[in-house]
Amino acid sequence: MALLDLDPAVVATARRLAAEAAAPVIGIARSHTTVSVERATLRLAGITGADSTHRASDVPWVNRVVDTVAAHCGLEHGVCLPVFDALRRHDLTSLTELAEATAAGQVTYALPTGRDATRAAKAARTAIAKGLRTVDRNRAQRDKLVERHGDPARRPWIYLIVATGDIDEDVVQAANAARAGADIIAVIRSTGQSLLDYVPEGATHHGFAGTYATQENFRIMRAAMDDVSKEVGRYIRLTNYASGLCMPEIAVLAGLQRLDMMLNDSMYGILFRDINPIRTFVDQRFSRQVHARAGIIINTGEDNYLTTDDAVDAAHTVTVSQLLNEHFAHEAGLPDHLLGLGHAFEINPKLPDSFRLELAHALLARELFPDAPLKWMPPTKHMTGDVFNGYLLDGFFNLAGVLTGQSILLVGMMTEAVATPFLSDRDLALANVRYVLDAAGGLAEDFRPAPDGLIVKRAHQVLGEAVDLLERVKADGLLNAIAEGTFGLMKRPADQGKGADGVIAKADDYTNPAVDLLEEGATR
């Protein structure tokens, strides 16, 4: 039931402006590729493993191949034709063999023409289609397991983080969290992995403030969560991060290993990791096409804006970003039920009526995106060493989530400001969530904000400010708006940032069967 009486014409205007602001950027994303898109394509085609000649600095085979193709004949035509032509010319049986020969300096890449190009394109499409069939089987398997084990009996789903740095220890903590009531396990990535222009190989045990996102780590955790799903009688979802310089590759690995959710925001890497804007928009379009194919729910990162900007003054920038993320996602083929738009409980608790304002912002997101599995983030910015006050604040956050019908509730930690030192913190945090859900889970049935009260007026104000900002973004251009610090106060010019040298304008005859197959399977 709509509680805010939002004007449908204003909502339609906001969506139209978001689409118009996003259109030039989508055009750029369609006309460019990146080294990470090309590597992701070869991963779908089956390349795995790394060059372990120098054990201290293993280089993934896919990096060896793409870098060599770029050096020999460029990437503007795509990596597929040179690679699959070389595979045939050298009479090799696998891409891994080709990578080994490439590292040994035994392969010269060139762009084939005529019949050779036709053969290479056909071979590439066959290999990539096989990879996508694995993604499709995993999606079907998820559906079967959800039917077999069941989903949580109530919403919101409880989302809890593990982040030890050691995948084996993560498994222990994740299993215990699921037994204690968590529905979604998020494995935080090791600090700085988003800035690595390669994906590490194998199981890892040495991450700092998180665990490396690798295909083997994904496989290990997915298998463990499947086991605990049987034990607890509900399907436990697994989350990781498709962001940073390897966003498309990690999206592919998630699809190949049946992850269920991935953090994947259109602007987070630009604003908070200083990754080149063009690189990010190209990569995120491809990654979202993969997520759409895999049935993976994406989580966007609007909550981060409120850690660098004021949660009241900048509330409309969250709404603008949500609308942009929605349009980028739809254009890439993601339907609403896979669109986990983000927002957060970050208003200064000392501000009068702070809880009422939080309700207004959360209700606005809920009513603007009624079919999206919204991800509601707990307080972090105003948490202190006072763990008792923090525990109370997390309780208010949980109550706001219940009252406003949030879909995914990230569990807040009362020790947020002191680095979560104790394992018992998670148990206490889950107890807080369980109490609120049990005591007030149906309270939304009775919650009706006054039509002329602060909550409704504030929601209308934020939506109006969002429309005004979208008008300016459309007029100035989204890339210029980002460069000027419109979102999260971060100024990121389009011609700067990490990874800019990995962006390539497509030639007229650019060939990538992965793009074609994903477009054919899109739900637009």
N, C-alpha and C positions, 0 to 999 in steps of 0.2 A: 504494500500500500504506500502510495506517495504521501509524504508528510510535509514536504516543503512547498508544494504548489508552484513548482518551477514553471516559468513561461515556456511552452514548447517552441515558440518562435525564437526566443533567446538561445535556447539549447541548440536549435537547428543552425542558428547563425554562428555559434561557437564552433560547431563541427564543420561548417562550410569554410570558415576562416582557417581552421587547422588544416583542412585538406589543401586549401590554396597556398598556405605557408609552406606546407611540406612538399608540394608538387615539384618545385625546382630541384630540391635535394634528391627526390626520388629519381628525377631525370639524370642527375649526376651519378647516382648509385647504379642505374641501369647501364650507363655508358662507360663505366669503369670496372676494372677488376683489381684485385690485390694479390700479393704473394700468398696471403693466408687463404683466400678463396681458392687459388690454384692448388695449394697444398691440401685443402679440405677435399677438393675434387679427387685428387689422387688417393686420399685415404678412403673415400667411398669406393674407388676402383680396386682397393685391396692392399695398398702398400703399408707395411708395418715395419717395426724394428728400427735400430739405430746403428750407426757406425761406431763400434766400440774399440777401434784401433787405439785410441787414447782414452782410457777408461775414465780419467778425471773430467773429460769434456765430451761425452757422447753427443753425436750430432744425429738427429733423426734422419733416416734415409729419405724421407719426403723432402726435407730441407736441402739435402745434397742434390736431389734431382731438379727441384724447382730452381735453385740458385744456378745450377749449371745450364739449364735451358735458358734462363734469363741472360746469362753471359754469352751463350752461343748464338741465339737467334731472337732474344727478347720474349716478352710475355704478352704483347699486345694482341697476338692471335690466339692466346690461350696455351696452356701447357699440354693439352691432350694430343693434338696432332703430332708435335715433335716426339713426345714420349712413346706413343703407340706405334709410330713409324719406326723409331729406333728399336723398339722391342721386336718388331718383325725383321728388320734388316740384320740384326745381330743374332737372330734365331734363339732368343732367350724365352724361358717359359714363365717368368713371373716378373712383376715390377721390382720385387726385392733383388732378384738377380741383376736386373738392369741398374738398380741403385748401386750395388756392389761394383759392377763394372764401371759405372760413372765415377765412383770414388777412386777407382784405380786408374782413371784417365783413359779408359778404353772406348769411350763412347763420345761421338760428336753429334750434337743435335742440330737439326735443320728443319725448316718448315716444308713439309711435303706438298706436292701439287698433283693435280690430275687424279689418276687411279690410285696412287699411293695415299693421297689425302683422303679419298673416299674409304679406302680400306682402314686407315687409321681411325677415322671418325666412327666407323661401324664397330671396330674392336673396342674403342673407348666407351661407346654407348653400352655395349654388352657388359663390360666390366662394371661400369657405374650402376647399371640397372640391377646387377647382382647385389651390390652393396645396399641399394635402396630396398631390395626385397628383404634383406635382413632387418632393416629398419621397420618395414611393414610387418614382418613376423613378430617383432618385439612389441609393436603397438597392439597387435591382436592378442599376444600373450598377456600383456597388461590387462586388457579387457577381461580375459578369462580368469586371471587371478583375482581381480576385483570382484567378479561374480562369485568366485569360489570362496574367498575369504571375507568379502564384504568391506564396505566403507565404514568409517566412523558413524555412529548412530546420530550424531549431532554436529552442527556447525557452530562456531568456526572450527576448522581443522587446527590442531595444535602443532606448531612448527618450532623445532628446537635445534640448536646448533651444537656440533662437535668440532673441535679444532685443536687436536693434540700435536699434529705434525707427523704422527706415526699412524699409518693406515690400520695396522693391527690393533692399536689402542683405540682408534676411532671406532672400530667395529664393536669393541667391548662397551664403550660408552653409548654408542647408538642403540645397541640391543637393549641395554638397561633403560635408556630413555623411552624406547618403545613400550617396554613392559610397564613403565611408570605412567604411560598415557600419551606420549608423543605420537602424532599421526604422520608427521613429515620430519625427516632427518636432513639437515643441511650440513654438508661438509665444507667448512670454510677453507678457502685456498691459502696456500703459503703466501706470506707477505711478499709482494713484488712480482708474483708470477704473471700478473696481467701485463707486465712490461717485457716479458721474455718473448722473443719472436720465434719460439719453437715450443713444442709440447714435450716434456720429459717422457722417457719410456720406463715402463716397469713399475713395480710396487716401490713406494718410498717410505722412509722412516726418519727423515731429517728435516721436515718443514719447520719454518719459524712462524709461530702464531697461526698455524694452519697447515693443511696437508696438500701436497701437490696434486693438481688435477691431471691424472694420467688415465689412459685406457685401462690399464691393469688395476689401478686403484678403484676405478668405477666398477669393474667386474667383481672385485673382492667385496665391496660394500653392497652391491646389488644382490649378490648371492647370500650375504649375511642377512640382509633385510627380508629376502624371500623366506629364509628359515624362520626368522622371528615373526613374520606375518602368519605363518602356520600356527605358531605357538600362541599368539595373542588373539587370533581370530579376526584380524582386519588387515587390509593391504597397507603396508607401510611405504609411503612415498619417499623418494630419494632426490635430493637437490644438490646442484653444484653451480658453477659459474661459467657461462658462455659470454665472456667479456674480455677486454684487453686485446692485445695484438694477435692472439690466436683464436678469436671468437668463433669464426666459422669451423675451424678444426675441432674445437671442443664441442660445438654443437653436433657435429658428425659423430664424434666418439660417444656422446650422450645417447644419440639415436641407436648406435650400434650396441650399446650396453644396457639399454632400457632404463635410463634415468627418467624421472617423471616430471621434474620441474628444473628450470635453469634460470638463474639471474641473467637478464638480457635486456638492458635498457638502451634506448637509442642515443642518449647523450652522456651517460655516466662516465664512460672512458674518456670522453672529451674534457669534461669539466673537472673530474677528480683524479685523473691519471695523465692528463696532458697528452693524450693520444690525438693525432691529427684528425680533424673533423671529417674530412673526406674519407680517409681510411675507415673511420668508425661507421659512417653511414653506409658505405659499400659493404663492409663486413656484416653489419647488423641485418641488412636486407637478406643476404644469403643465409645467414644463421637462422633467421626467422622462417624462411622457407623450409629449412630442414626441420625446425621445431614443429611447424605445421604438419609436415609429412609424418613426423614421429609421434604426434599427439602429445607433445610436451607442453606443459603450462609454463609460460614465461613469467618472471617476476621483474617488474620495472623498479627504478631506483629513485623515485621522487622524494622519498624520505630523506635522502642525503642533502637535498637543498636546504632543509630546515635545520641541519647541523651547522651550516655556514651562514645562513641568513635567518632573519627573525621569522618565527613560525606564524605570527599574526600578519605582519607587514607583507610577507612574501607568500601568503597562502594561495594567492591567485596564480603564482608561477607554478605551483604544484598542479593546479587544475589545467593550466595551459599545457604543461608537459604531459599530463595524462591524456589529453585530447590529441596531442601530437603522436604520442606512443600508440594510441588506439589507431590512428590513421595509418601510421607506418606498418603496424601489425596487420591490419586488414588488407592493405595493399600487397603485403608479402604472403597472404593466404591464411593468416591466423584468425580463426573465428573467436567470438566473444568468450566462449567457455574455456579457451586457453589463454586468456588475456588477464594475467594477474597484476593489474595496475597497483602501484605502491602509494602509500601515504603514511603519515606518522603522527604520533602523540608527542609533540615536542614544544608546546607552548609553555612558557615559564610558569610554574605552578604558583608563584607569588603574585601573578597577575590576577586581579579580581575577575571572577566569572570564567576563569581559565577552563574549567571543565565544560561549561556550557559552550564555549567557543570550540573546544575539541569536538563536542557532539555535532556542532553545526558543520564543521569541516568534514567529519566522517560521514554524516548523512548526505552531504552534497556529493561526495564521491560515490556513495551507494546508489543514489537516485540518478546520477548522470550515467552510470554504467551498471544497470540492474542485472545484467547477465554475466558480468565479469567476476571471476574469483578474486576479489580484492585482497591484497596483502597489507595488513595493518601492523605497523612497526611500533615497538615500545619506546618509552622515554629513554634517552641516552644523554642528550645535551645538558640537561639540568639535574642529572643524577650526581650525587656527592658521596663522600665517605660515610654518610649517615645511612646505614643499611636499613634501619627501621623506617625512616622516611621513604627510602627507595622502594621498600616492600609495599608500603601504602600507595605510593604513586603507581606502581605496577598493578595494584588492585584496581585503581581507578581506570587505568588503561584497559584492563580486562573487562571492566563493567561497560566502558564506552564501546568496546567491540561487540558485546552482547546486545546492547541497546540499539546499535546502528546496523546490525546484520552483516558484520564483516565475515569474510570467507576463510581467510588464513590468518591466524593470530601467532605472531612470533613471540615466544615466551621471553618476557623481560626478566633481567637478573638484578636483584637488589644490590649486588656487588659490582655493577657495571663500571663504576668509577674506580674500583680497586682491582681490576683485571680478573675478576671471577676466580679467586684462588682455590675454592673448595668444591669438590664434587657434590657435596650436599646442597650447594646452591641450586643446582638444577632440580633436585627433589623438592626443595622448598618452593621454588618458582612454579613447578607443576602443581603443587598442592594449592597454591594461590589461584591458579587458573581453574583447577577442578572445583574449588569452593565457589567461585563466582559463577561458573557454568551450572553447577548443581543448584545454587541458591537463586540465581536470577536468569537462568537460561531462557525462560519464557517471558521475561519482562518486556520484551519488545512489543508483545501483544497489547500491553497497557500504556506504552509510551506514546504520547501525542503532544508534541511541542505546540505551544500556543501560536495560532496563525499570525498574530501581530507581536510575538515575543522575540527575544534576543536571538534565539537559535535560528528561527526562520529568516529574520532580517539579515543576520550575518551571512547565511548561505547565499541569499540573493545578492548581497554586496560582493561576495567573493566571485560569484559567477559573472557579475557585471564587470568587475575589474579584470577578469580573465578575458572577456570579450574585448575590452579596450586594449589589453596587451596584445592579443592576437591581431587586432587591426594594425598595430604598430609593427609587429613581427612580419606580417604579410607585406606591409609597405616597404620596410627596410630590408627584408630578406632574412630567413632563419639563420644563415651563416653569419650575417652581420650582427644579428641579435646575440648570438653566442659570443662573437668576438667582443661585444660591448659589455659582457658580464650580466646579461639579463637573468640567467639562471644560476642560482647558488653563488652569485657574486664573482664567478670565475670568468676571466676574459681569455678566450681561446681563438685567435685568428685562424682562418681556414687554411692559410699557407704555412702554418707552423705546427709544431707538436711532433711527438714520437711516431715513427712509422710512416712518415710522409713519403719517403723514398720507396715504399712498397706499394704505392698506388700507380696503376697503369691505365691509360685511356685505351679502350678497346678499338681495335681495327675494325673496318667494315665487315671483314670475314672472320671475326672472332668466333671460335668454336669451343663450346663447353657443353657436352651432353648432360652434365649434372644440372646446369641451369635450365636446359630445355625440359628435362624430365620433371624437375621440381615445378616449373611453370605449368606443365601439362597436368600435374596433379593438384594444382592450387584450387582453393575453394572460393576464390573471388567470383 
